[in-house]
């Protein structure tokens, strides 16, 4: 059984209020991951600012 199948199986047995908590947690994880990626991109741009400016010419 795949992870997705296990999640759906277990999720379907939860009461509605717990399902909402699971959804909130998943959204939190997605948001945290997006913020991490934004931070990495900012760091890459900062570290390579001179090279990027040269390429922009």
HTML snippet that shows the backbone in 3Dmol.js (N, CA, C, O; Angstrom):
<script src="https://3Dmol.org/build/3Dmol-min.js"></script>
<div id="view" style="width:600px;height:400px;position:relative"></div>
<script>
const pdb = `
ATOM      1  N   UNK A   1       0.851  -1.178   0.000  1.00  0.00           N
ATOM      2  CA  UNK A   1       0.000   0.000   0.000  1.00  0.00           C
ATOM      3  C   UNK A   1       0.901   1.246   0.000  1.00  0.00           C
ATOM      4  O   UNK A   1       1.856   1.345   0.770  1.00  0.00           O
ATOM      5  N   UNK A   2       0.567   2.183  -0.881  1.00  0.00           N
ATOM      6  CA  UNK A   2       1.379   3.390  -0.989  1.00  0.00           C
ATOM      7  C   UNK A   2       1.085   4.350   0.159  1.00  0.00           C
ATOM      8  O   UNK A   2       0.100   4.201   0.883  1.00  0.00           O
ATOM      9  N   UNK A   3       1.946   5.315   0.302  1.00  0.00           N
ATOM     10  CA  UNK A   3       1.757   6.329   1.343  1.00  0.00           C
ATOM     11  C   UNK A   3       0.443   7.063   1.121  1.00  0.00           C
ATOM     12  O   UNK A   3      -0.300   7.313   2.071  1.00  0.00           O
ATOM     13  N   UNK A   4       0.152   7.409  -0.130  1.00  0.00           N
ATOM     14  CA  UNK A   4      -1.085   8.113  -0.442  1.00  0.00           C
ATOM     15  C   UNK A   4      -2.309   7.284  -0.069  1.00  0.00           C
ATOM     16  O   UNK A   4      -3.279   7.808   0.478  1.00  0.00           O
ATOM     17  N   UNK A   5      -2.258   5.996  -0.366  1.00  0.00           N
ATOM     18  CA  UNK A   5      -3.380   5.115  -0.035  1.00  0.00           C
ATOM     19  C   UNK A   5      -3.568   5.016   1.472  1.00  0.00           C
ATOM     20  O   UNK A   5      -4.696   5.028   1.965  1.00  0.00           O
ATOM     21  N   UNK A   6      -2.472   4.919   2.195  1.00  0.00           N
ATOM     22  CA  UNK A   6      -2.566   4.858   3.658  1.00  0.00           C
ATOM     23  C   UNK A   6      -3.152   6.141   4.218  1.00  0.00           C
ATOM     24  O   UNK A   6      -3.991   6.114   5.119  1.00  0.00           O
ATOM     25  N   UNK A   7      -2.700   7.267   3.676  1.00  0.00           N
ATOM     26  CA  UNK A   7      -3.208   8.548   4.145  1.00  0.00           C
ATOM     27  C   UNK A   7      -4.711   8.674   3.906  1.00  0.00           C
ATOM     28  O   UNK A   7      -5.456   9.088   4.794  1.00  0.00           O
ATOM     29  N   UNK A   8      -5.143   8.316   2.712  1.00  0.00           N
ATOM     30  CA  UNK A   8      -6.577   8.393   2.401  1.00  0.00           C
ATOM     31  C   UNK A   8      -7.370   7.450   3.293  1.00  0.00           C
ATOM     32  O   UNK A   8      -8.433   7.818   3.795  1.00  0.00           O
ATOM     33  N   UNK A   9      -6.870   6.254   3.492  1.00  0.00           N
ATOM     34  CA  UNK A   9      -7.563   5.288   4.347  1.00  0.00           C
ATOM     35  C   UNK A   9      -7.709   5.831   5.762  1.00  0.00           C
ATOM     36  O   UNK A   9      -8.799   5.814   6.334  1.00  0.00           O
ATOM     37  N   UNK A  10      -6.607   6.312   6.319  1.00  0.00           N
ATOM     38  CA  UNK A  10      -6.648   6.814   7.695  1.00  0.00           C
ATOM     39  C   UNK A  10      -7.443   8.109   7.807  1.00  0.00           C
ATOM     40  O   UNK A  10      -8.181   8.312   8.771  1.00  0.00           O
ATOM     41  N   UNK A  11      -7.290   8.973   6.826  1.00  0.00           N
ATOM     42  CA  UNK A  11      -7.997  10.249   6.830  1.00  0.00           C
ATOM     43  C   UNK A  11      -9.506  10.024   6.808  1.00  0.00           C
ATOM     44  O   UNK A  11     -10.248  10.712   7.508  1.00  0.00           O
ATOM     45  N   UNK A  12      -9.954   9.076   6.016  1.00  0.00           N
ATOM     46  CA  UNK A  12     -11.390   8.845   5.870  1.00  0.00           C
ATOM     47  C   UNK A  12     -12.043   8.347   7.151  1.00  0.00           C
ATOM     48  O   UNK A  12     -13.263   8.428   7.295  1.00  0.00           O
ATOM     49  N   UNK A  13     -11.252   7.836   8.078  1.00  0.00           N
ATOM     50  CA  UNK A  13     -11.827   7.331   9.327  1.00  0.00           C
ATOM     51  C   UNK A  13     -11.896   8.393  10.425  1.00  0.00           C
ATOM     52  O   UNK A  13     -12.473   8.157  11.486  1.00  0.00           O
ATOM     53  N   UNK A  14     -11.314   9.549  10.170  1.00  0.00           N
ATOM     54  CA  UNK A  14     -11.285  10.600  11.189  1.00  0.00           C
ATOM     55  C   UNK A  14     -12.608  11.355  11.260  1.00  0.00           C
ATOM     56  O   UNK A  14     -13.330  11.463  10.268  1.00  0.00           O
ATOM     57  N   UNK A  15     -12.912  11.874  12.442  1.00  0.00           N
ATOM     58  CA  UNK A  15     -14.071  12.774  12.538  1.00  0.00           C
ATOM     59  C   UNK A  15     -13.764  14.094  11.815  1.00  0.00           C
ATOM     60  O   UNK A  15     -12.602  14.430  11.585  1.00  0.00           O
ATOM     61  N   UNK A  16     -14.814  14.828  11.463  1.00  0.00           N
ATOM     62  CA  UNK A  16     -14.655  16.058  10.673  1.00  0.00           C
ATOM     63  C   UNK A  16     -13.685  17.056  11.294  1.00  0.00           C
ATOM     64  O   UNK A  16     -12.876  17.650  10.581  1.00  0.00           O
ATOM     65  N   UNK A  17     -13.753  17.250  12.611  1.00  0.00           N
ATOM     66  CA  UNK A  17     -12.872  18.244  13.233  1.00  0.00           C
ATOM     67  C   UNK A  17     -11.401  17.844  13.111  1.00  0.00           C
ATOM     68  O   UNK A  17     -10.530  18.705  12.982  1.00  0.00           O
ATOM     69  N   UNK A  18     -11.127  16.551  13.152  1.00  0.00           N
ATOM     70  CA  UNK A  18      -9.743  16.085  13.005  1.00  0.00           C
ATOM     71  C   UNK A  18      -9.285  16.183  11.552  1.00  0.00           C
ATOM     72  O   UNK A  18      -8.112  16.442  11.282  1.00  0.00           O
ATOM     73  N   UNK A  19     -10.208  15.976  10.626  1.00  0.00           N
ATOM     74  CA  UNK A  19      -9.868  16.149   9.217  1.00  0.00           C
ATOM     75  C   UNK A  19      -9.444  17.588   8.953  1.00  0.00           C
ATOM     76  O   UNK A  19      -8.496  17.836   8.208  1.00  0.00           O
ATOM     77  N   UNK A  20     -10.146  18.529   9.563  1.00  0.00           N
ATOM     78  CA  UNK A  20      -9.789  19.939   9.403  1.00  0.00           C
ATOM     79  C   UNK A  20      -8.409  20.227   9.975  1.00  0.00           C
ATOM     80  O   UNK A  20      -7.652  21.017   9.410  1.00  0.00           O
ATOM     81  N   UNK A  21      -8.083  19.594  11.085  1.00  0.00           N
ATOM     82  CA  UNK A  21      -6.753  19.765  11.666  1.00  0.00           C
ATOM     83  C   UNK A  21      -5.674  19.227  10.730  1.00  0.00           C
ATOM     84  O   UNK A  21      -4.619  19.841  10.576  1.00  0.00           O
ATOM     85  N   UNK A  22      -5.938  18.089  10.113  1.00  0.00           N
ATOM     86  CA  UNK A  22      -4.979  17.507   9.173  1.00  0.00           C
ATOM     87  C   UNK A  22      -4.776  18.452   7.996  1.00  0.00           C
ATOM     88  O   UNK A  22      -3.643  18.689   7.577  1.00  0.00           O
ATOM     89  N   UNK A  23      -5.862  18.989   7.464  1.00  0.00           N
ATOM     90  CA  UNK A  23      -5.770  19.921   6.340  1.00  0.00           C
ATOM     91  C   UNK A  23      -4.981  21.163   6.746  1.00  0.00           C
ATOM     92  O   UNK A  23      -4.134  21.630   5.984  1.00  0.00           O
ATOM     93  N   UNK A  24      -5.243  21.699   7.922  1.00  0.00           N
ATOM     94  CA  UNK A  24      -4.488  22.852   8.411  1.00  0.00           C
ATOM     95  C   UNK A  24      -3.005  22.547   8.507  1.00  0.00           C
ATOM     96  O   UNK A  24      -2.170  23.375   8.144  1.00  0.00           O
ATOM     97  N   UNK A  25      -2.681  21.362   8.992  1.00  0.00           N
ATOM     98  CA  UNK A  25      -1.276  20.981   9.141  1.00  0.00           C
ATOM     99  C   UNK A  25      -0.601  20.845   7.778  1.00  0.00           C
ATOM    100  O   UNK A  25       0.535  21.286   7.603  1.00  0.00           O
ATOM    101  N   UNK A  26      -1.283  20.246   6.822  1.00  0.00           N
ATOM    102  CA  UNK A  26      -0.724  20.102   5.477  1.00  0.00           C
ATOM    103  C   UNK A  26      -0.470  21.481   4.873  1.00  0.00           C
ATOM    104  O   UNK A  26       0.572  21.706   4.256  1.00  0.00           O
ATOM    105  N   UNK A  27      -1.411  22.402   5.047  1.00  0.00           N
ATOM    106  CA  UNK A  27      -1.237  23.758   4.531  1.00  0.00           C
ATOM    107  C   UNK A  27      -0.069  24.468   5.212  1.00  0.00           C
ATOM    108  O   UNK A  27       0.669  25.220   4.574  1.00  0.00           O
ATOM    109  N   UNK A  28       0.091  24.223   6.508  1.00  0.00           N
ATOM    110  CA  UNK A  28       1.231  24.779   7.235  1.00  0.00           C
ATOM    111  C   UNK A  28       2.542  24.255   6.650  1.00  0.00           C
ATOM    112  O   UNK A  28       3.469  25.030   6.415  1.00  0.00           O
ATOM    113  N   UNK A  29       2.623  22.955   6.415  1.00  0.00           N
ATOM    114  CA  UNK A  29       3.847  22.365   5.857  1.00  0.00           C
ATOM    115  C   UNK A  29       4.148  22.925   4.476  1.00  0.00           C
ATOM    116  O   UNK A  29       5.303  23.216   4.165  1.00  0.00           O
ATOM    117  N   UNK A  30       3.129  23.079   3.647  1.00  0.00           N
ATOM    118  CA  UNK A  30       3.335  23.646   2.314  1.00  0.00           C
ATOM    119  C   UNK A  30       3.844  25.075   2.413  1.00  0.00           C
ATOM    120  O   UNK A  30       4.757  25.466   1.685  1.00  0.00           O
ATOM    121  N   UNK A  31       3.258  25.852   3.307  1.00  0.00           N
ATOM    122  CA  UNK A  31       3.657  27.246   3.488  1.00  0.00           C
ATOM    123  C   UNK A  31       5.097  27.340   3.967  1.00  0.00           C
ATOM    124  O   UNK A  31       5.876  28.156   3.475  1.00  0.00           O
ATOM    125  N   UNK A  32       5.438  26.502   4.924  1.00  0.00           N
ATOM    126  CA  UNK A  32       6.806  26.507   5.455  1.00  0.00           C
ATOM    127  C   UNK A  32       7.806  26.141   4.367  1.00  0.00           C
ATOM    128  O   UNK A  32       8.885  26.729   4.292  1.00  0.00           O
ATOM    129  N   UNK A  33       7.461  25.187   3.535  1.00  0.00           N
ATOM    130  CA  UNK A  33       8.340  24.780   2.443  1.00  0.00           C
ATOM    131  C   UNK A  33       8.506  25.913   1.435  1.00  0.00           C
ATOM    132  O   UNK A  33       9.613  26.143   0.948  1.00  0.00           O
ATOM    133  N   UNK A  34       7.424  26.624   1.115  1.00  0.00           N
ATOM    134  CA  UNK A  34       7.498  27.744   0.178  1.00  0.00           C
ATOM    135  C   UNK A  34       8.374  28.859   0.742  1.00  0.00           C
ATOM    136  O   UNK A  34       9.170  29.452   0.014  1.00  0.00           O
ATOM    137  N   UNK A  35       8.232  29.145   2.036  1.00  0.00           N
ATOM    138  CA  UNK A  35       9.074  30.180   2.650  1.00  0.00           C
ATOM    139  C   UNK A  35      10.536  29.772   2.598  1.00  0.00           C
ATOM    140  O   UNK A  35      11.408  30.612   2.373  1.00  0.00           O
ATOM    141  N   UNK A  36      10.812  28.494   2.804  1.00  0.00           N
ATOM    142  CA  UNK A  36      12.190  27.995   2.755  1.00  0.00           C
ATOM    143  C   UNK A  36      12.759  28.167   1.348  1.00  0.00           C
ATOM    144  O   UNK A  36      13.902  28.594   1.185  1.00  0.00           O
ATOM    145  N   UNK A  37      11.964  27.833   0.336  1.00  0.00           N
ATOM    146  CA  UNK A  37      12.426  27.991  -1.037  1.00  0.00           C
ATOM    147  C   UNK A  37      12.662  29.460  -1.376  1.00  0.00           C
ATOM    148  O   UNK A  37      13.636  29.792  -2.052  1.00  0.00           O
ATOM    149  N   UNK A  38      11.778  30.339  -0.911  1.00  0.00           N
ATOM    150  CA  UNK A  38      11.972  31.777  -1.128  1.00  0.00           C
ATOM    151  C   UNK A  38      13.269  32.245  -0.493  1.00  0.00           C
ATOM    152  O   UNK A  38      14.008  33.032  -1.083  1.00  0.00           O
ATOM    153  N   UNK A  39      13.543  31.761   0.706  1.00  0.00           N
ATOM    154  CA  UNK A  39      14.765  32.135   1.412  1.00  0.00           C
ATOM    155  C   UNK A  39      16.000  31.645   0.656  1.00  0.00           C
ATOM    156  O   UNK A  39      16.991  32.367   0.547  1.00  0.00           O
ATOM    157  N   UNK A  40      15.940  30.426   0.139  1.00  0.00           N
ATOM    158  CA  UNK A  40      17.066  29.898  -0.634  1.00  0.00           C
ATOM    159  C   UNK A  40      17.302  30.724  -1.889  1.00  0.00           C
ATOM    160  O   UNK A  40      18.448  31.012  -2.234  1.00  0.00           O
ATOM    161  N   UNK A  41      16.236  31.105  -2.572  1.00  0.00           N
ATOM    162  CA  UNK A  41      16.381  31.912  -3.780  1.00  0.00           C
ATOM    163  C   UNK A  41      16.984  33.277  -3.447  1.00  0.00           C
ATOM    164  O   UNK A  41      17.848  33.769  -4.175  1.00  0.00           O
ATOM    165  N   UNK A  42      16.532  33.890  -2.351  1.00  0.00           N
ATOM    166  CA  UNK A  42      17.099  35.169  -1.932  1.00  0.00           C
ATOM    167  C   UNK A  42      18.593  35.034  -1.657  1.00  0.00           C
ATOM    168  O   UNK A  42      19.379  35.909  -2.022  1.00  0.00           O
ATOM    169  N   UNK A  43      18.978  33.945  -1.016  1.00  0.00           N
ATOM    170  CA  UNK A  43      20.386  33.705  -0.704  1.00  0.00           C
ATOM    171  C   UNK A  43      21.205  33.523  -1.976  1.00  0.00           C
ATOM    172  O   UNK A  43      22.304  34.065  -2.090  1.00  0.00           O
ATOM    173  N   UNK A  44      20.678  32.767  -2.927  1.00  0.00           N
ATOM    174  CA  UNK A  44      21.382  32.544  -4.188  1.00  0.00           C
ATOM    175  C   UNK A  44      21.564  33.861  -4.926  1.00  0.00           C
ATOM    176  O   UNK A  44      22.642  34.137  -5.454  1.00  0.00           O
ATOM    177  N   UNK A  45      20.516  34.675  -4.966  1.00  0.00           N
ATOM    178  CA  UNK A  45      20.607  35.972  -5.650  1.00  0.00           C
ATOM    179  C   UNK A  45      21.635  36.861  -4.958  1.00  0.00           C
ATOM    180  O   UNK A  45      22.447  37.510  -5.618  1.00  0.00           O
ATOM    181  N   UNK A  46      21.597  36.890  -3.632  1.00  0.00           N
ATOM    182  CA  UNK A  46      22.546  37.721  -2.886  1.00  0.00           C
ATOM    183  C   UNK A  46      23.989  37.274  -3.141  1.00  0.00           C
ATOM    184  O   UNK A  46      24.865  38.103  -3.386  1.00  0.00           O
ATOM    185  N   UNK A  47      24.230  35.968  -3.085  1.00  0.00           N
ATOM    186  CA  UNK A  47      25.586  35.447  -3.259  1.00  0.00           C
ATOM    187  C   UNK A  47      26.110  35.637  -4.679  1.00  0.00           C
ATOM    188  O   UNK A  47      27.322  35.683  -4.890  1.00  0.00           O
ATOM    189  N   UNK A  48      25.203  35.749  -5.659  1.00  0.00           N
ATOM    190  CA  UNK A  48      25.615  35.848  -7.055  1.00  0.00           C
ATOM    191  C   UNK A  48      25.230  37.181  -7.682  1.00  0.00           C
ATOM    192  O   UNK A  48      25.084  37.284  -8.900  1.00  0.00           O
ATOM    193  N   UNK A  49      25.071  38.184  -6.857  1.00  0.00           N
ATOM    194  CA  UNK A  49      24.609  39.485  -7.329  1.00  0.00           C
ATOM    195  C   UNK A  49      25.527  40.078  -8.400  1.00  0.00           C
ATOM    196  O   UNK A  49      25.043  40.598  -9.406  1.00  0.00           O
ATOM    197  N   UNK A  50      26.831  40.005  -8.199  1.00  0.00           N
ATOM    198  CA  UNK A  50      27.758  40.573  -9.183  1.00  0.00           C
ATOM    199  C   UNK A  50      27.625  39.865 -10.533  1.00  0.00           C
ATOM    200  O   UNK A  50      27.564  40.514 -11.578  1.00  0.00           O
ATOM    201  N   UNK A  51      27.582  38.562 -10.505  1.00  0.00           N
ATOM    202  CA  UNK A  51      27.457  37.797 -11.758  1.00  0.00           C
ATOM    203  C   UNK A  51      26.123  38.090 -12.430  1.00  0.00           C
ATOM    204  O   UNK A  51      26.070  38.228 -13.652  1.00  0.00           O
ATOM    205  N   UNK A  52      25.058  38.188 -11.666  1.00  0.00           N
ATOM    206  CA  UNK A  52      23.756  38.488 -12.249  1.00  0.00           C
ATOM    207  C   UNK A  52      23.736  39.887 -12.871  1.00  0.00           C
ATOM    208  O   UNK A  52      23.144  40.088 -13.931  1.00  0.00           O
ATOM    209  N   UNK A  53      24.370  40.829 -12.225  1.00  0.00           N
ATOM    210  CA  UNK A  53      24.441  42.190 -12.789  1.00  0.00           C
ATOM    211  C   UNK A  53      25.231  42.200 -14.084  1.00  0.00           C
ATOM    212  O   UNK A  53      24.874  42.922 -15.016  1.00  0.00           O
ATOM    213  N   UNK A  54      26.294  41.417 -14.164  1.00  0.00           N
ATOM    214  CA  UNK A  54      27.080  41.338 -15.387  1.00  0.00           C
ATOM    215  C   UNK A  54      26.247  40.708 -16.516  1.00  0.00           C
ATOM    216  O   UNK A  54      26.300  41.157 -17.662  1.00  0.00           O
ATOM    217  N   UNK A  55      25.505  39.696 -16.186  1.00  0.00           N
ATOM    218  CA  UNK A  55      24.668  39.038 -17.202  1.00  0.00           C
ATOM    219  C   UNK A  55      23.554  39.961 -17.691  1.00  0.00           C
ATOM    220  O   UNK A  55      23.107  39.851 -18.833  1.00  0.00           O
ATOM    221  N   UNK A  56      23.114  40.859 -16.836  1.00  0.00           N
ATOM    222  CA  UNK A  56      22.011  41.765 -17.182  1.00  0.00           C
ATOM    223  C   UNK A  56      22.443  42.856 -18.142  1.00  0.00           C
ATOM    224  O   UNK A  56      21.594  43.526 -18.730  1.00  0.00           O
ATOM    225  N   UNK A  57      23.740  43.049 -18.315  1.00  0.00           N
ATOM    226  CA  UNK A  57      24.233  44.115 -19.195  1.00  0.00           C
ATOM    227  C   UNK A  57      24.010  43.785 -20.650  1.00  0.00           C
ATOM    228  O   UNK A  57      24.366  44.575 -21.525  1.00  0.00           O
TER     229      UNK A  57
END
`;
const viewer = $3Dmol.createViewer("view");
viewer.addModel(pdb, "pdb");
viewer.setStyle({}, {cartoon: {color: "spectrum"}});
viewer.zoomTo();
viewer.render();
</script>
